[in-house]
């Protein structure tokens, strides 16, 4: 699970915030936003070096984009299925 890798790395980088990190996840876009917020704050406070923060921010941002793409794909599939059902009900066929 990708979120476990991120959490493991974040725990090592931000040991002063273990309880907050325990609840963070990257399986939703909102979760990714929370992780990114924590990373930016840690960078600003000097708890993480810029290179490490950049790497983790890139990874979490990529995860968020993949989640967004997956959600859009799911929505398009749902719409296509509904459209096909409507066409079948109207007696239309794909030409």
N, CA, C and O atoms as a GROMACS GRO file, in nm:
protein
  380
    1UNK      N    1   0.083  -0.118   0.000
    1UNK     CA    2   0.000   0.000   0.000
    1UNK      C    3   0.088   0.125   0.000
    1UNK      O    4   0.173   0.141   0.088
    2UNK      N    5   0.069   0.212  -0.098
    2UNK     CA    6   0.154   0.331  -0.107
    2UNK      C    7   0.147   0.420   0.016
    2UNK      O    8   0.248   0.477   0.056
    3UNK      N    9   0.028   0.434   0.076
    3UNK     CA   10   0.017   0.525   0.188
    3UNK      C   11   0.104   0.481   0.306
    3UNK      O   12   0.150   0.566   0.382
    4UNK      N   13   0.128   0.352   0.322
    4UNK     CA   14   0.212   0.305   0.431
    4UNK      C   15   0.356   0.350   0.412
    4UNK      O   16   0.424   0.385   0.509
    5UNK      N   17   0.404   0.349   0.289
    5UNK     CA   18   0.540   0.395   0.262
    5UNK      C   19   0.552   0.543   0.296
    5UNK      O   20   0.648   0.584   0.361
    6UNK      N   21   0.457   0.623   0.253
    6UNK     CA   22   0.460   0.766   0.282
    6UNK      C   23   0.458   0.790   0.432
    6UNK      O   24   0.536   0.870   0.484
    7UNK      N   25   0.370   0.720   0.501
    7UNK     CA   26   0.360   0.739   0.646
    7UNK      C   27   0.488   0.700   0.716
    7UNK      O   28   0.531   0.768   0.810
    8UNK      N   29   0.549   0.593   0.673
    8UNK     CA   30   0.675   0.550   0.732
    8UNK      C   31   0.782   0.657   0.715
    8UNK      O   32   0.853   0.689   0.810
    9UNK      N   33   0.792   0.711   0.595
    9UNK     CA   34   0.890   0.816   0.569
    9UNK      C   35   0.858   0.942   0.647
    9UNK      O   36   0.947   1.008   0.700
   10UNK      N   37   0.731   0.976   0.654
   10UNK     CA   38   0.692   1.096   0.729
   10UNK      C   39   0.720   1.081   0.878
   10UNK      O   40   0.763   1.176   0.943
   11UNK      N   41   0.695   0.964   0.932
   11UNK     CA   42   0.722   0.941   1.075
   11UNK      C   43   0.870   0.961   1.106
   11UNK      O   44   0.906   1.015   1.211
   12UNK      N   45   0.956   0.917   1.015
   12UNK     CA   46   1.100   0.934   1.035
   12UNK      C   47   1.138   1.080   1.028
   12UNK      O   48   1.228   1.126   1.099
   13UNK      N   49   1.071   1.154   0.940
   13UNK     CA   50   1.105   1.294   0.921
   13UNK      C   51   1.045   1.386   1.027
   13UNK      O   52   1.104   1.488   1.063
   14UNK      N   53   0.928   1.349   1.075
   14UNK     CA   54   0.856   1.436   1.167
   14UNK      C   55   0.823   1.364   1.298
   14UNK      O   56   0.706   1.346   1.330
   15UNK      N   57   0.924   1.322   1.373
   15UNK     CA   58   0.896   1.244   1.493
   15UNK      C   59   0.818   1.319   1.599
   15UNK      O   60   0.758   1.257   1.686
   16UNK      N   61   0.817   1.452   1.593
   16UNK     CA   62   0.746   1.529   1.695
   16UNK      C   63   0.595   1.529   1.673
   16UNK      O   64   0.521   1.578   1.759
   17UNK      N   65   0.548   1.476   1.562
   17UNK     CA   66   0.405   1.476   1.532
   17UNK      C   67   0.351   1.335   1.506
   17UNK      O   68   0.273   1.317   1.412
   18UNK      N   69   0.388   1.235   1.586
   18UNK     CA   70   0.345   1.098   1.553
   18UNK      C   71   0.195   1.078   1.556
   18UNK      O   72   0.142   1.004   1.473
   19UNK      N   73   0.123   1.141   1.650
   19UNK     CA   74  -0.021   1.117   1.656
   19UNK      C   75  -0.092   1.172   1.533
   19UNK      O   76  -0.186   1.110   1.484
   20UNK      N   77  -0.049   1.286   1.484
   20UNK     CA   78  -0.109   1.342   1.364
   20UNK      C   79  -0.079   1.255   1.243
   20UNK      O   80  -0.166   1.232   1.159
   21UNK      N   81   0.043   1.207   1.234
   21UNK     CA   82   0.082   1.126   1.118
   21UNK      C   83   0.012   0.991   1.118
   21UNK      O   84  -0.011   0.933   1.011
   22UNK      N   85  -0.021   0.942   1.235
   22UNK     CA   86  -0.090   0.812   1.241
   22UNK      C   87  -0.224   0.818   1.168
   22UNK      O   88  -0.270   0.717   1.114
   23UNK      N   89  -0.287   0.935   1.167
   23UNK     CA   90  -0.420   0.946   1.106
   23UNK      C   91  -0.413   0.988   0.959
   23UNK      O   92  -0.516   0.992   0.892
   24UNK      N   93  -0.295   1.019   0.911
   24UNK     CA   94  -0.284   1.063   0.772
   24UNK      C   95  -0.286   0.945   0.676
   24UNK      O   96  -0.236   0.837   0.706
   25UNK      N   97  -0.343   0.970   0.561
   25UNK     CA   98  -0.346   0.866   0.458
   25UNK      C   99  -0.342   0.932   0.322
   25UNK      O  100  -0.369   1.051   0.308
   26UNK      N  101  -0.308   0.853   0.223
   26UNK     CA  102  -0.301   0.906   0.087
   26UNK      C  103  -0.390   0.826  -0.008
   26UNK      O  104  -0.361   0.814  -0.126
   27UNK      N  105  -0.499   0.774   0.045
   27UNK     CA  106  -0.592   0.699  -0.040
   27UNK      C  107  -0.707   0.787  -0.089
   27UNK      O  108  -0.792   0.741  -0.164
   28UNK      N  109  -0.709   0.914  -0.046
   28UNK     CA  110  -0.806   1.010  -0.095
   28UNK      C  111  -0.733   1.139  -0.128
   28UNK      O  112  -0.623   1.163  -0.080
   29UNK      N  113  -0.795   1.220  -0.211
   29UNK     CA  114  -0.733   1.349  -0.244
   29UNK      C  115  -0.725   1.435  -0.118
   29UNK      O  116  -0.625   1.504  -0.097
   30UNK      N  117  -0.828   1.432  -0.035
   30UNK     CA  118  -0.825   1.509   0.090
   30UNK      C  119  -0.709   1.464   0.179
   30UNK      O  120  -0.644   1.546   0.243
   31UNK      N  121  -0.685   1.334   0.184
   31UNK     CA  122  -0.573   1.283   0.261
   31UNK      C  123  -0.440   1.331   0.207
   31UNK      O  124  -0.350   1.365   0.283
   32UNK      N  125  -0.428   1.333   0.075
   32UNK     CA  126  -0.305   1.383   0.013
   32UNK      C  127  -0.284   1.530   0.046
   32UNK      O  128  -0.172   1.573   0.071
   33UNK      N  129  -0.392   1.607   0.045
   33UNK     CA  130  -0.382   1.749   0.078
   33UNK      C  131  -0.331   1.766   0.221
   33UNK      O  132  -0.247   1.851   0.248
   34UNK      N  133  -0.382   1.685   0.313
   34UNK     CA  134  -0.338   1.692   0.453
   34UNK      C  135  -0.190   1.658   0.467
   34UNK      O  136  -0.117   1.724   0.541
   35UNK      N  137  -0.146   1.556   0.396
   35UNK     CA  138  -0.005   1.517   0.400
   35UNK      C  139   0.082   1.628   0.342
   35UNK      O  140   0.186   1.662   0.397
   36UNK      N  141   0.038   1.684   0.230
   36UNK     CA  142   0.114   1.792   0.168
   36UNK      C  143   0.123   1.913   0.261
   36UNK      O  144   0.227   1.978   0.271
   37UNK      N  145   0.014   1.943   0.328
   37UNK     CA  146   0.012   2.054   0.423
   37UNK      C  147   0.113   2.029   0.535
   37UNK      O  148   0.188   2.119   0.573
   38UNK      N  149   0.115   1.908   0.588
   38UNK     CA  150   0.210   1.874   0.694
   38UNK      C  151   0.354   1.884   0.645
   38UNK      O  152   0.442   1.930   0.718
   39UNK      N  153   0.377   1.842   0.523
   39UNK     CA  154   0.513   1.850   0.467
   39UNK      C  155   0.558   1.995   0.450
   39UNK      O  156   0.672   2.029   0.483
   40UNK      N  157   0.471   2.079   0.400
   40UNK     CA  158   0.506   2.220   0.381
   40UNK      C  159   0.534   2.285   0.516
   40UNK      O  160   0.629   2.362   0.529
   41UNK      N  161   0.451   2.256   0.615
   41UNK     CA  162   0.473   2.311   0.749
   41UNK      C  163   0.604   2.261   0.808
   41UNK      O  164   0.678   2.338   0.870
   42UNK      N  165   0.633   2.133   0.789
   42UNK     CA  166   0.758   2.078   0.841
   42UNK      C  167   0.878   2.142   0.772
   42UNK      O  168   0.980   2.168   0.836
   43UNK      N  169   0.866   2.167   0.644
   43UNK     CA  170   0.973   2.234   0.570
   43UNK      C  171   0.993   2.375   0.623
   43UNK      O  172   1.106   2.419   0.645
   44UNK      N  173   0.884   2.446   0.643
   44UNK     CA  174   0.892   2.584   0.693
   44UNK      C  175   0.953   2.591   0.832
   44UNK      O  176   1.020   2.689   0.866
   45UNK      N  177   0.930   2.489   0.914
   45UNK     CA  178   0.983   2.486   1.051
   45UNK      C  179   1.123   2.427   1.058
   45UNK      O  180   1.183   2.423   1.166
   46UNK      N  181   1.176   2.382   0.946
   46UNK     CA  182   1.308   2.324   0.945
   46UNK      C  183   1.314   2.181   0.995
   46UNK      O  184   1.422   2.132   1.027
   47UNK      N  185   1.200   2.113   1.003
   47UNK     CA  186   1.196   1.975   1.049
   47UNK      C  187   1.233   1.875   0.939
   47UNK      O  188   1.258   1.758   0.966
   48UNK      N  189   1.236   1.923   0.817
   48UNK     CA  190   1.270   1.837   0.705
   48UNK      C  191   1.351   1.920   0.606
   48UNK      O  192   1.324   2.039   0.586
   49UNK      N  193   1.451   1.858   0.545
   49UNK     CA  194   1.534   1.934   0.452
   49UNK      C  195   1.461   1.948   0.318
   49UNK      O  196   1.376   1.866   0.284
   50UNK      N  197   1.495   2.052   0.242
   50UNK     CA  198   1.424   2.081   0.117
   50UNK      C  199   1.426   1.965   0.016
   50UNK      O  200   1.327   1.942  -0.053
   51UNK      N  201   1.537   1.895   0.007
   51UNK     CA  202   1.547   1.785  -0.089
   51UNK      C  203   1.449   1.672  -0.055
   51UNK      O  204   1.380   1.620  -0.143
   52UNK      N  205   1.446   1.636   0.071
   52UNK     CA  206   1.354   1.529   0.114
   52UNK      C  207   1.210   1.574   0.099
   52UNK      O  208   1.125   1.498   0.052
   53UNK      N  209   1.182   1.697   0.137
   53UNK     CA  210   1.046   1.749   0.123
   53UNK      C  211   1.003   1.748  -0.023
   53UNK      O  212   0.890   1.711  -0.054
   54UNK      N  213   1.092   1.789  -0.112
   54UNK     CA  214   1.060   1.791  -0.254
   54UNK      C  215   1.026   1.651  -0.305
   54UNK      O  216   0.931   1.633  -0.381
   55UNK      N  217   1.104   1.554  -0.263
   55UNK     CA  218   1.080   1.415  -0.305
   55UNK      C  219   0.944   1.367  -0.256
   55UNK      O  220   0.866   1.309  -0.333
   56UNK      N  221   0.916   1.390  -0.129
   56UNK     CA  222   0.788   1.344  -0.073
   56UNK      C  223   0.670   1.421  -0.130
   56UNK      O  224   0.565   1.363  -0.158
   57UNK      N  225   0.687   1.551  -0.148
   57UNK     CA  226   0.579   1.632  -0.206
   57UNK      C  227   0.550   1.584  -0.348
   57UNK      O  228   0.434   1.576  -0.388
   58UNK      N  229   0.652   1.552  -0.423
   58UNK     CA  230   0.634   1.502  -0.558
   58UNK      C  231   0.558   1.368  -0.557
   58UNK      O  232   0.467   1.347  -0.637
   59UNK      N  233   0.597   1.280  -0.466
   59UNK     CA  234   0.531   1.149  -0.458
   59UNK      C  235   0.384   1.163  -0.419
   59UNK      O  236   0.298   1.099  -0.479
   60UNK      N  237   0.356   1.245  -0.320
   60UNK     CA  238   0.217   1.261  -0.274
   60UNK      C  239   0.135   1.334  -0.381
   60UNK      O  240   0.018   1.301  -0.401
   61UNK      N  241   0.195   1.431  -0.448
   61UNK     CA  242   0.124   1.502  -0.556
   61UNK      C  243   0.090   1.406  -0.670
   61UNK      O  244  -0.019   1.413  -0.727
   62UNK      N  245   0.182   1.318  -0.702
   62UNK     CA  246   0.157   1.218  -0.806
   62UNK      C  247   0.042   1.127  -0.764
   62UNK      O  248  -0.045   1.094  -0.844
   63UNK      N  249   0.043   1.086  -0.638
   63UNK     CA  250  -0.066   1.001  -0.586
   63UNK      C  251  -0.200   1.074  -0.599
   63UNK      O  252  -0.299   1.014  -0.639
   64UNK      N  253  -0.203   1.203  -0.566
   64UNK     CA  254  -0.327   1.280  -0.577
   64UNK      C  255  -0.375   1.286  -0.722
   64UNK      O  256  -0.495   1.271  -0.748
   65UNK      N  257  -0.283   1.307  -0.815
   65UNK     CA  258  -0.321   1.312  -0.957
   65UNK      C  259  -0.374   1.176  -1.004
   65UNK      O  260  -0.468   1.170  -1.082
   66UNK      N  261  -0.313   1.068  -0.957
   66UNK     CA  262  -0.361   0.934  -0.994
   66UNK      C  263  -0.500   0.908  -0.938
   66UNK      O  264  -0.585   0.850  -1.005
   67UNK      N  265  -0.523   0.952  -0.815
   67UNK     CA  266  -0.656   0.937  -0.755
   67UNK      C  267  -0.760   1.016  -0.834
   67UNK      O  268  -0.871   0.968  -0.856
   68UNK      N  269  -0.722   1.137  -0.874
   68UNK     CA  270  -0.814   1.220  -0.952
   68UNK      C  271  -0.844   1.153  -1.087
   68UNK      O  272  -0.960   1.149  -1.129
   69UNK      N  273  -0.742   1.103  -1.153
   69UNK     CA  274  -0.762   1.036  -1.282
   69UNK      C  275  -0.850   0.912  -1.265
   69UNK      O  276  -0.937   0.886  -1.348
   70UNK      N  277  -0.827   0.837  -1.160
   70UNK     CA  278  -0.908   0.718  -1.134
   70UNK      C  279  -1.054   0.756  -1.111
   70UNK      O  280  -1.145   0.689  -1.161
   71UNK      N  281  -1.077   0.862  -1.035
   71UNK     CA  282  -1.214   0.908  -1.009
   71UNK      C  283  -1.281   0.953  -1.138
   71UNK      O  284  -1.398   0.922  -1.162
   72UNK      N  285  -1.209   1.026  -1.221
   72UNK     CA  286  -1.265   1.069  -1.349
   72UNK      C  287  -1.296   0.950  -1.440
   72UNK      O  288  -1.398   0.948  -1.508
   73UNK      N  289  -1.206   0.853  -1.441
   73UNK     CA  290  -1.229   0.732  -1.520
   73UNK      C  291  -1.355   0.660  -1.473
   73UNK      O  292  -1.435   0.612  -1.554
   74UNK      N  293  -1.372   0.651  -1.342
   74UNK     CA  294  -1.490   0.586  -1.285
   74UNK      C  295  -1.616   0.661  -1.326
   74UNK      O  296  -1.717   0.599  -1.362
   75UNK      N  297  -1.612   0.793  -1.320
   75UNK     CA  298  -1.729   0.873  -1.356
   75UNK      C  299  -1.763   0.859  -1.504
   75UNK      O  300  -1.880   0.846  -1.540
   76UNK      N  301  -1.662   0.861  -1.590
   76UNK     CA  302  -1.686   0.845  -1.734
   76UNK      C  303  -1.747   0.708  -1.761
   76UNK      O  304  -1.841   0.697  -1.840
   77UNK      N  305  -1.695   0.605  -1.697
   77UNK     CA  306  -1.750   0.470  -1.717
   77UNK      C  307  -1.897   0.466  -1.675
   77UNK      O  308  -1.980   0.407  -1.745
   78UNK      N  309  -1.929   0.529  -1.562
   78UNK     CA  310  -2.068   0.533  -1.515
   78UNK      C  311  -2.156   0.603  -1.616
   78UNK      O  312  -2.265   0.554  -1.647
   79UNK      N  313  -2.111   0.716  -1.668
   79UNK     CA  314  -2.189   0.790  -1.768
   79UNK      C  315  -2.205   0.710  -1.896
   79UNK      O  316  -2.313   0.709  -1.955
   80UNK      N  317  -2.099   0.643  -1.940
   80UNK     CA  318  -2.109   0.561  -2.061
   80UNK      C  319  -2.207   0.447  -2.043
   80UNK      O  320  -2.284   0.415  -2.134
   81UNK      N  321  -2.205   0.386  -1.925
   81UNK     CA  322  -2.298   0.277  -1.896
   81UNK      C  323  -2.442   0.327  -1.896
   81UNK      O  324  -2.532   0.262  -1.950
   82UNK      N  325  -2.464   0.443  -1.836
   82UNK     CA  326  -2.598   0.502  -1.835
   82UNK      C  327  -2.644   0.539  -1.976
   82UNK      O  328  -2.759   0.516  -2.013
   83UNK      N  329  -2.554   0.595  -2.054
   83UNK     CA  330  -2.588   0.632  -2.192
   83UNK      C  331  -2.623   0.509  -2.274
   83UNK      O  332  -2.720   0.511  -2.350
   84UNK      N  333  -2.547   0.403  -2.258
   84UNK     CA  334  -2.575   0.279  -2.331
   84UNK      C  335  -2.711   0.223  -2.292
   84UNK      O  336  -2.787   0.176  -2.377
   85UNK      N  337  -2.743   0.229  -2.163
   85UNK     CA  338  -2.874   0.181  -2.118
   85UNK      C  339  -2.987   0.264  -2.178
   85UNK      O  340  -3.090   0.210  -2.218
   86UNK      N  341  -2.967   0.394  -2.184
   86UNK     CA  342  -3.068   0.482  -2.244
   86UNK      C  343  -3.084   0.453  -2.393
   86UNK      O  344  -3.196   0.452  -2.445
   87UNK      N  345  -2.974   0.429  -2.462
   87UNK     CA  346  -2.979   0.396  -2.605
   87UNK      C  347  -3.053   0.264  -2.627
   87UNK      O  348  -3.135   0.252  -2.718
   88UNK      N  349  -3.023   0.166  -2.544
   88UNK     CA  350  -3.090   0.037  -2.557
   88UNK      C  351  -3.239   0.052  -2.530
   88UNK      O  352  -3.320  -0.010  -2.599
   89UNK      N  353  -3.275   0.132  -2.432
   89UNK     CA  354  -3.415   0.153  -2.400
   89UNK      C  355  -3.488   0.224  -2.513
   89UNK      O  356  -3.607   0.202  -2.536
   90UNK      N  357  -3.415   0.310  -2.584
   90UNK     CA  358  -3.475   0.383  -2.697
   90UNK      C  359  -3.470   0.303  -2.827
   90UNK      O  360  -3.522   0.346  -2.929
   91UNK      N  361  -3.407   0.186  -2.822
   91UNK     CA  362  -3.400   0.101  -2.940
   91UNK      C  363  -3.286   0.136  -3.035
   91UNK      O  364  -3.283   0.089  -3.148
   92UNK      N  365  -3.193   0.218  -2.989
   92UNK     CA  366  -3.079   0.255  -3.074
   92UNK      C  367  -2.969   0.149  -3.059
   92UNK      O  368  -2.958   0.082  -2.957
   93UNK      N  369  -2.890   0.138  -3.162
   93UNK     CA  370  -2.772   0.050  -3.156
   93UNK      C  371  -2.652   0.130  -3.197
   93UNK      O  372  -2.663   0.229  -3.268
   94UNK      N  373  -2.535   0.085  -3.153
   94UNK     CA  374  -2.409   0.149  -3.192
   94UNK      C  375  -2.380   0.116  -3.338
   94UNK      O  376  -2.381  -0.001  -3.376
   95UNK      N  377  -2.355   0.214  -3.417
   95UNK     CA  378  -2.326   0.191  -3.560
   95UNK      C  379  -2.179   0.197  -3.585
   95UNK      O  380  -2.136   0.180  -3.699
   0.00000   0.00000   0.00000
